């Protein structure tokens, strides 16, 4: 399996060192790795072969060589990451180790788990929503619904986070907001490309000549 590291990781690390938040960033990165390893383990159980593990400024992402077309398997791979973080948080809570890391580990895992469950594609929540909707609506309508939901939630979160940033001056919130918009812009471009493909296929089928018997 190939492991790639985005150079922006080091820039973000320097930024967190300068703002004296490197401890929080380090813990978040450790448990985003746990999150992604859960995806990988579930994929292996479902007979998917890991292709690449990418290290980016906001965590890790796993790619598989071939992705199973079964919506059920896609759902299981997507949900496994957030569930892993929730399980870790619960274990630490009930084991109750008395040290300074306890609360930070619990909050970090809850934050990672809940953040990834936000229904914005390609976060896990968006993938879960897409897997569920495709069973009922098919590909084109599902893509339209998921894209609309992603845009609405991104705008709503932007409004909320902007207020919190003004109040608390938290650089982490600003980076998370930037990350969400990067995802949103990229997915909007992919969505527009998909729609052009759908229209081209529909037009080709509509204009297909009909054989007439003479």
Secondary structure, 3 states (H helix, E strand, C coil): CEEEECCHHHHHHHHHHHCCCHHHHHHHHHHHHHHHHHHHHHHHHCCCCEEEEEEECCEEEEEECCCCCCHHHHHHHHHHHHHHHHHHHHHHHHHCCCCCCHHHHHHHHHHHHHHHCCCCCCCHHHHHHHHHHHHHHCHHHHHHHHHHHHHHHHHHHHHHHHHHHHHHCCHHHHHHHHHHHHHHHHHHHHHHHHHHHHHHHHHHHHCCCCCCCC
